[in-house]
Amino acid sequence: MPNPVFRFATVEGQAIRWFLKRNCSVTPAQLGWFYASLCVVSLGIATFFWVQGAILILPFAGAELAGVGIAFLAYARHASDGETISLEGRRLVVELESAGRLRSARFDRDSVRVEPGAGGRSLIELSGQGQSVSVGRYVRPELRPELAQEIRRALRGV
C-alpha cells in the first residue's frame, strides 16, 4: 500500500512526524546583531549630545535601550517554540516546547482520541489514558480541522 499524502507531516520510514513551529522572520542571532548595532548607533548619538552639554540624554538612551532589550529578549525566548507530534509504531508522542521548557505526552495509538476544542477556531485536543494535550497553536485556525483529520487518518493507518 503506498504511503498516504500528508500536508503537515513528513513520513520517515514507518514514522510520521508533524513539526508545527512558530513563524519567525528573524532568528535570535539576527536579533542580537541588530540590537548590538542599535546600541552602538544610539549610544554614539547620545554620547555626542552628552559631550555638547545635554547631560540627560545618555541616561534616557540607556533606559530606552534597556526597554528594547527586554522586549527583544522576550521575543527570542519564544522564537523556537513549537509542537512535535510523532507516530511511531503503536505510540503517539506529543512534545510541546515553550520558552525552552519541553513537555511531552505519550499515547497508545489505539486509545487516543482526536477532537476539536469547544469552539470552531479552538485547538485540537488529543486525549487518552487519563491525559490530555492541546495542539495546533502554530497552525492557522481555519487549517486546524484539516490537521486533526490528518492525524486521525494516520492513527487509523489509512
Contact map, one row per residue, 1 for C-alpha under 8 A:
11100000000000000000000000000000000000000000000000000000000000000000000000000000000000000000000000000000000000000000000000000000000000000000000000000000000000
11110000000000000000000000000000000000000000000000000000000000000000000000000000000000000000000000000000000000000000000000000000000000000000000000000000000000
11111000000000000000000000000000000000000000000000000000000000000000000000000000000000000000000000000000000000000000000000000000000000000000000000000000000000
01111100000000000000000000000000000000000000000000000000000000000000000000000000000000000000000000000000000000000000000000000000000000000000000000000000000001
00111110000000000000000000000000000000000000000000000000000000000000000000000000000000000000000000000000000000000000000000000000000000000000000000000000000000
00011111110000000000000000000000000000000000000000000000000000000000000000000000000000000000000000000000000000000000000000000000000000000000000000000100000000
00001111100000000000000000000000000000000000000000000000000000000000000000000000000000000000000000000000000000000000000000000000000000000000000000000000000000
00000111110000000110000000000000000000000000000000000000000000000000000000000000000000000000000000000000000000000000000000000000000000000000000000100000000000
00000111111000011110000000000000000000000000000000000000000000000000000000000000000000000000000000000000000000000000000000000000000000000000000000000000000000
00000101111100011100000000000000000000000000000000000000000000000000000000000000000000000000000000000000000000000000000000000000000000000000000000000000000000
00000000111111111000000000000000000000000000000000000000000000000000000000000000000000000000000000000000000000000000000000000000000000000000000000000000000000
00000000011111111000000000000000000000000000000000000000000000000000000000000000000000000000000000000000000000000000000000000000000000000000000000000000000000
00000000001111110000000000000000000000000000000000000000000000000000000000000000000000000000000000000000000000000000000000000000000000000000000000000000000000
00000000001111110000000000000000000000000000000000000000000000000000000000000000000000011000000000000000000000000000000000000000000000000000000000000000000000
00000000001111111000000000000000000000000000000000000000000000000000000000000000000001111000000000000000000000000000000000000000000000000000000000000000000000
00000000111111111100000000000000000000000000000000000000000000000000000000000000000001110000000000000000000000000000000000000000000000000000000000000000010000
00000000111100111110000000000000000000000000000000000000000000000000000000000000000111100000000000000000000000000000000000000000000000000000000000000000000000
00000001110000011111000000000000000000000000000000000000000000000000000000000000001111000000000000000000000000000000000000000000000000000000000000000000000000
00000001100000001111100000000000000000000000000000000000000000000000000000000000011110000000000000000000000000000000000000000000000000000000000000000000000000
00000000000000000111110000000000000000000000000000000000000000000000000000000000011100000000000000000000000000000000000000000000000000010110000000000000000000
00000000000000000011111000000000000000000000000000000000000000000000000000000001111000000000000000000000000000000000000000000000000000000100000000000000000000
00000000000000000001111100000000000000000000000000000000000000000000000000000011110000000000000000000000000000000000000000000000000000000100000000000000000000
00000000000000000000111110000000000000000000000000000000000000000000000000000000000000000000000000000000000000000000000000000000000000000100000000000000000000
00000000000000000000011111100000000000000000000000000000000000000000000000000010000000000000000000000000000000000000000000000000000000000000000000000000000000
00000000000000000000001111100000000000000000000000000000000000000000000000000000000000000000000000000000000000000000000000000000000000000000000000000000000000
00000000000000000000000111110110000000000000000000000000000000000000000000000000000000000000000000000000000000000000000000000000000000000000000000000000000000
00000000000000000000000111111110000000000000000000000000000000000000000000010010000000000000000000000000000000000000000000000000000000000000000000000000000000
00000000000000000000000001111111000000000000000000000000000000000000000000010010000000000000000000000000000000000000000000000000000000000000000000000000000000
00000000000000000000000000111111100000000000000000000000000000000000000000000000000000000000000000000000000000000000000000000000000000000000000000000000000000
00000000000000000000000001111111110000000000000000000000000000000000000000000000000000000000000000000000000000000000000000000000000000000000000000000000000000
00000000000000000000000001111111111000000000000000000000000000000000000100010000000000000000000000000000000000000000000000000000000000000000000000000000000000
00000000000000000000000000011111111100000000000000000000000000000000000000000000000000000000000000000000000000000000000000000000000000000000000000000000000000
00000000000000000000000000001111111110000000000000000000000000000000000000000000000000000000000000000000000000000000000000000000000000000000000000000000000000
00000000000000000000000000000111111111000000000000000000000000000000000000000000000000000000000000000000000000000000000000000000000000000000000000000000000000
00000000000000000000000000000011111111100000000000000000000000000000100000000000000000000000000000000000000000000000000000000000000000000000000000000000000000
00000000000000000000000000000001111111110000000000000000000000000000000000000000000000000000000000000000000000000000000000000000000000000000000000000000000000
00000000000000000000000000000000111111111000000000000000000000000000000000000000000000000000000000000000000000000000000000000000000000000000000000000000000000
00000000000000000000000000000000011111111100000000000000000000000000000000000000000000000000000000000000000000000000000000000000000000000000000000000000000000
00000000000000000000000000000000001111111110000000000000000000001000000000000000000000000000000000000000000000000000000000000000000000000000000000000000000000
00000000000000000000000000000000000111111111000000000000000000000000000000000000000000000000000000000000000000000000000000000000000000000000000000000000000000
00000000000000000000000000000000000011111111100000000000000000000000000000000000000000000000000000000000000000000000000000000000000000000000000000000000000000
00000000000000000000000000000000000001111111110000000000000010000000000000000000000000000000000000000000000000000000000000000000000000000000000000000000000000
00000000000000000000000000000000000000111111111000000000010011000000000000000000000000000000000000000000000000000000000000000000000000000000000000000000000000
00000000000000000000000000000000000000011111111100000000000000000000000000000000000000000000000000000000000000000000000000000000000000000000000000000000000000
00000000000000000000000000000000000000001111111110000000000000000000000000000000000000000000000000000000000000000000000000000000000000000000000000000000000000
00000000000000000000000000000000000000000111111111000000110010000000000000000000000000000000000000000000000000000000000000000000000000000000000000000000000000
00000000000000000000000000000000000000000011111111100000110000000000000000000000000000000000000000000000000000000000000000000000000000000000000000000000000000
00000000000000000000000000000000000000000001111111110000000000000000000000000000000000000000000000000000000000000000000000000000000000000000000000000000000000
00000000000000000000000000000000000000000000111111111110100000000000000000000000000000000000000000000000000000000000000000000000000000000000000000000000000000
00000000000000000000000000000000000000000000011111111111110000000000000000000000000000000000000000000000000000000000000000000000000000000000000000000000000000
00000000000000000000000000000000000000000000001111111110000000000000000000000000000000000000000000000000000000000000000000000000000000000000000000000000000000
00000000000000000000000000000000000000000000000111111100000000000000000000000000000000000000000000000000000000000000000000000000000000000000000000000000000000
00000000000000000000000000000000000000000000000011111110000000000000000000000000000000000000000000000000000000000000000000000000000000000000000000000000000000
00000000000000000000000000000000000000000000000011111111100000000000000000000000000000000000000000000000000000000000000000000000000000000000000000000000000000
00000000000000000000000000000000000000000000000011101111110000000000000000000000000000000000000000000000000000000000000000000000000000000000000000000000000000
00000000000000000000000000000000000000000000000001000111111100000000000000000000000000000000000000000000000000000000000000000000000000000000000000000000000000
00000000000000000000000000000000000000000000011011000111111110000000000000000000000000000000000000000000000000000000000000000000000000000000000000000000000000
00000000000000000000000000000000000000000010011001000011111111000000000000000000000000000000000000000000000000000000000000000000000000000000000000000000000000
00000000000000000000000000000000000000000000000000000001111111100000000000000000000000000000000000000000000000000000000000000000000000000000000000000000000000
00000000000000000000000000000000000000000000000000000001111111110000000000000000000000000000000000000000000000000000000000000000000000000000000000000000000000
00000000000000000000000000000000000000000110010000000000111111111000000000000000000000000000000000000000000000000000000000000000000000000000000000000000000000
00000000000000000000000000000000000000000010000000000000011111111100000000000000000000000000000000000000000000000000000000000000000000000000000000000000000000
00000000000000000000000000000000000000000000000000000000001111111110000000000000000000000000000000000000000000000000000000000000000000000000000000000000000000
00000000000000000000000000000000000000000000000000000000000111111111000000000000000000000000000000000000000000000000000000000000000000000000000000000000000000
00000000000000000000000000000000000000100000000000000000000011111111100000000000000000000000000000000000000000000000000000000000000000000000000000000000000000
00000000000000000000000000000000000000000000000000000000000001111111110000000000000000000000000000000000000000000000000000000000000000000000000000000000000000
00000000000000000000000000000000000000000000000000000000000000111111111000000000000000000000000000000000000000000000000000000000000000000000000000000000000000
00000000000000000000000000000000000000000000000000000000000000011111111100000000000000000000000000000000000000000000000000000000000000000000000000000000000000
00000000000000000000000000000000001000000000000000000000000000001111111110000000000000000000000000000000000000000000000000000000000000000000000000000000000000
00000000000000000000000000000000000000000000000000000000000000000111111111000000000000000000000000000000000000000000000000000000000000000000000000000000000000
00000000000000000000000000000000000000000000000000000000000000000011111111100000000000000000000000000000000000000000000000000000000000000000000000000000000000
00000000000000000000000000000010000000000000000000000000000000000001111111110000000000000000000000000000000000000000000000000000000000000000000000000000000000
00000000000000000000000000000000000000000000000000000000000000000000111111111000000000000000000000000000000000000000000000000000000000000000000000000000000000
00000000000000000000000000000000000000000000000000000000000000000000011111111100000000000000000000000000000000000000000000000000000000000000000000000000000000
00000000000000000000000000000000000000000000000000000000000000000000001111111110000000000000000000000000000000000000000000000000000000000000000000000000000000
00000000000000000000000000110010000000000000000000000000000000000000000111111111000000000000000000000000000000000000000000000000000000000000000000000000000000
00000000000000000000000000000000000000000000000000000000000000000000000011111111000000000000000000110000000000000000000000000000000000000000000000000000000000
00000000000000000000000000000000000000000000000000000000000000000000000001111111100000000000000001110000000000000000000000000000000000000000000000000000000000
00000000000000000000010100110000000000000000000000000000000000000000000000111111100000000000000000000000000000000000000000000000000000000000000000000000000000
00000000000000000000110000000000000000000000000000000000000000000000000000011111110000000000000011110000000000000000000000000000000000000000000000000000000000
00000000000000000000110000000000000000000000000000000000000000000000000000000111111000000000000111110000000000000000000000000000000000000000000000000000000000
00000000000000000011110000000000000000000000000000000000000000000000000000000001111100000000000111000000000000000000000000000000000000000100000000000000000000
00000000000000000111100000000000000000000000000000000000000000000000000000000000111110000000011110000000000000000000000000000000000000110100000000000000000000
00000000000000001111000000000000000000000000000000000000000000000000000000000000011111000000111100000000000000000000000000000000000000000000000000000000000000
00000000000000001110000000000000000000000000000000000000000000000000000000000000001111100001111000000000000000000000000000000000000000000000000000000000000000
00000000000000111100000000000000000000000000000000000000000000000000000000000000000111110011110000000000000000000000000000000000000000000000000000000000000000
00000000000000111000000000000000000000000000000000000000000000000000000000000000000011111111100000000000000010000000000000000000000000000000000000000000011000
00000000000001110000000000000000000000000000000000000000000000000000000000000000000001111111000000000000000000000000000000000000000000000000000000000000000000
00000000000001100000000000000000000000000000000000000000000000000000000000000000000000111110000000000000000000000000000000000000000000000000000000000000000000
00000000000000000000000000000000000000000000000000000000000000000000000000000000000000111111000000000000000111000000000000000000000000000000000000000000000000
00000000000000000000000000000000000000000000000000000000000000000000000000000000000001111111100000000000011110000000000000000000000000000000000000000000000000
00000000000000000000000000000000000000000000000000000000000000000000000000000000000011110111110000000000011110000000000000000000000000000000000000000000000000
00000000000000000000000000000000000000000000000000000000000000000000000000000000000111100011111000000001111000000000000000000000000000000000000000000000000000
00000000000000000000000000000000000000000000000000000000000000000000000000000000001111000001111100000001110000000000000000000000000000000000000000000000000000
00000000000000000000000000000000000000000000000000000000000000000000000000000000001110000000111110000111100000000000000000000000000000000000000000000000000000
00000000000000000000000000000000000000000000000000000000000000000000000000000000111100000000011111000111000000000000000000000000000000000000000000000000000000
00000000000000000000000000000000000000000000000000000000000000000000000000000001111000000000001111111110000000000000000000000000000000000000000000000000000000
00000000000000000000000000000000000000000000000000000000000000000000000000000101110000000000000111111100000000000000000000000000000000000000000000000000000000
00000000000000000000000000000000000000000000000000000000000000000000000000001101100000000000000011111000000000000000000000000000000000000000000000000000000000
00000000000000000000000000000000000000000000000000000000000000000000000000001101100000000000000011111100000000000000000000000000000000000000000000000000000000
00000000000000000000000000000000000000000000000000000000000000000000000000000000000000000000000011111110000000000000000000000000000000000000000000000000000000
00000000000000000000000000000000000000000000000000000000000000000000000000000000000000000000001111011111000000000000000000000000000000000000000000000000000000
00000000000000000000000000000000000000000000000000000000000000000000000000000000000000000000001110001111100000000000000000000000000000000000000000000000000000
00000000000000000000000000000000000000000000000000000000000000000000000000000000000000000000111100000111110000000000000000000000000000000000000000000000000000
00000000000000000000000000000000000000000000000000000000000000000000000000000000000000000000111000000011111000000000000000000000001010000000000000000000000000
00000000000000000000000000000000000000000000000000000000000000000000000000000000000000000011110000000001111100000000000000000000000000000000000000000000000000
00000000000000000000000000000000000000000000000000000000000000000000000000000000000000000011100000000000111110110000000000000011100000000000000000000000000000
00000000000000000000000000000000000000000000000000000000000000000000000000000000000000000111000000000000011111110000000000000001100000000000000000000000000000
00000000000000000000000000000000000000000000000000000000000000000000000000000000000000100111000000000000001111110000000000000000000000000000000000000000001000
00000000000000000000000000000000000000000000000000000000000000000000000000000000000000000100000000000000000111110000000000000000000000000000000000000000001000
00000000000000000000000000000000000000000000000000000000000000000000000000000000000000000000000000000000001111111000000000000001100000000000000000000000000000
00000000000000000000000000000000000000000000000000000000000000000000000000000000000000000000000000000000001111111100000000000111100000000000000000000000000000
00000000000000000000000000000000000000000000000000000000000000000000000000000000000000000000000000000000000000111110000000001111000000000000000000000000000000
00000000000000000000000000000000000000000000000000000000000000000000000000000000000000000000000000000000000000011111000000011110000000000000000000010011000000
00000000000000000000000000000000000000000000000000000000000000000000000000000000000000000000000000000000000000001111100000011100000000000000000000010000000000
00000000000000000000000000000000000000000000000000000000000000000000000000000000000000000000000000000000000000000111111101111000000000000000000010010000000000
00000000000000000000000000000000000000000000000000000000000000000000000000000000000000000000000000000000000000000011111111111000000000000000000000000000000000
00000000000000000000000000000000000000000000000000000000000000000000000000000000000000000000000000000000000000000001111101000000000000000000000000000000000000
00000000000000000000000000000000000000000000000000000000000000000000000000000000000000000000000000000000000000000001111111000000000000000000000000000000000000
00000000000000000000000000000000000000000000000000000000000000000000000000000000000000000000000000000000000000000001111111000000000000000000000000000000000000
00000000000000000000000000000000000000000000000000000000000000000000000000000000000000000000000000000000000000000000101111100000000000000000110100000000000000
00000000000000000000000000000000000000000000000000000000000000000000000000000000000000000000000000000000000000000001111111110000000000000000100000000000000000
00000000000000000000000000000000000000000000000000000000000000000000000000000000000000000000000000000000000000000001100011111000000001111000100100000000000000
00000000000000000000000000000000000000000000000000000000000000000000000000000000000000000000000000000000000000000111100001111100000001110000000110010000000000
00000000000000000000000000000000000000000000000000000000000000000000000000000000000000000000000000000000000000001111100000111110000111100000000000000000000000
00000000000000000000000000000000000000000000000000000000000000000000000000000000000000000000000000000000000000011110000000011111000111100000000000000000000000
00000000000000000000000000000000000000000000000000000000000000000000000000000000000000000000000000000000001000011100000000001111111110000000000000000000000000
00000000000000000000000000000000000000000000000000000000000000000000000000000000000000000000000000000000001100111000000000000111111100000000000000000000000000
00000000000000000000000000000000000000000000000000000000000000000000000000000000000000000000000000000000001100110000000000000011111000000000000000000000000000
00000000000000000000000000000000000000000000000000000000000000000000000000000000000000000000000000000000000000000000000000000011111100000000000000000000000000
00000000000000000000000000000000000000000000000000000000000000000000000000000000000000000000000000000000100000000000000000000011111110000000000000000000000000
00000000000000000000000000000000000000000000000000000000000000000000000000000000000000000000000000000000000000000000000000001111011111000000000000000000000000
00000000000000000000000000000000000000000000000000000000000000000000000000000000000000000000000000000000100000000000000000001110001111100000000000000000000000
00000000000000000000000000000000000000000000000000000000000000000000000000000000000000000000000000000000000000000000000000111100000111110000000000000000000000
00000000000000000000000000000000000000000000000000000000000000000000000000000000001000000000000000000000000000000000000000111100000011111000000000000000000000
00000000000000000001000000000000000000000000000000000000000000000000000000000000001000000000000000000000000000000000000000110000000001111110000100100000000000
00000000000000000000000000000000000000000000000000000000000000000000000000000000000000000000000000000000000000000000000000100000000000111111000000000000000000
00000000000000000001111000000000000000000000000000000000000000000000000000000000011000000000000000000000000000000000000000000000000000011111000000000000000000
00000000000000000001000000000000000000000000000000000000000000000000000000000000000000000000000000000000000000000000000000000000000000011111101100000000000000
00000000000000000000000000000000000000000000000000000000000000000000000000000000000000000000000000000000000000000000000000000000000000001111111100000000000000
00000000000000000000000000000000000000000000000000000000000000000000000000000000000000000000000000000000000000000000000011100000000000000011111100000000000000
00000000000000000000000000000000000000000000000000000000000000000000000000000000000000000000000000000000000000000000000010000000000000000001111110000000000000
00000000000000000000000000000000000000000000000000000000000000000000000000000000000000000000000000000000000000000000000000000000000000000011111111100000000000
00000000000000000000000000000000000000000000000000000000000000000000000000000000000000000000000000000000000000000000000010110000000000010011111111110000000000
00000000000000000000000000000000000000000000000000000000000000000000000000000000000000000000000000000000000000000001000000010000000000000000011111111000000000
00000000000000000000000000000000000000000000000000000000000000000000000000000000000000000000000000000000000000000000000000000000000000000000001111111100000000
00000001000000000000000000000000000000000000000000000000000000000000000000000000000000000000000000000000000000000000000000000000000000010000001111111110000000
00000000000000000000000000000000000000000000000000000000000000000000000000000000000000000000000000000000000000000111000000010000000000000000000111111111000000
00000000000000000000000000000000000000000000000000000000000000000000000000000000000000000000000000000000000000000000000000000000000000000000000011111111100000
00000100000000000000000000000000000000000000000000000000000000000000000000000000000000000000000000000000000000000000000000000000000000000000000001111111110000
00000000000000000000000000000000000000000000000000000000000000000000000000000000000000000000000000000000000000000100000000000000000000000000000000111111111000
00000000000000000000000000000000000000000000000000000000000000000000000000000000000000000000000000000000000000000100000000000000000000000000000000011111111100
00000000000000000000000000000000000000000000000000000000000000000000000000000000000000000000000000000000000000000000000000000000000000000000000000001111111111
00000000000000010000000000000000000000000000000000000000000000000000000000000000000000100000000000000000000000000000000000000000000000000000000000000111111111
00000000000000000000000000000000000000000000000000000000000000000000000000000000000000100000000000000000000011000000000000000000000000000000000000000011111111
00000000000000000000000000000000000000000000000000000000000000000000000000000000000000000000000000000000000000000000000000000000000000000000000000000001111111
00000000000000000000000000000000000000000000000000000000000000000000000000000000000000000000000000000000000000000000000000000000000000000000000000000000111111
00010000000000000000000000000000000000000000000000000000000000000000000000000000000000000000000000000000000000000000000000000000000000000000000000000000111111
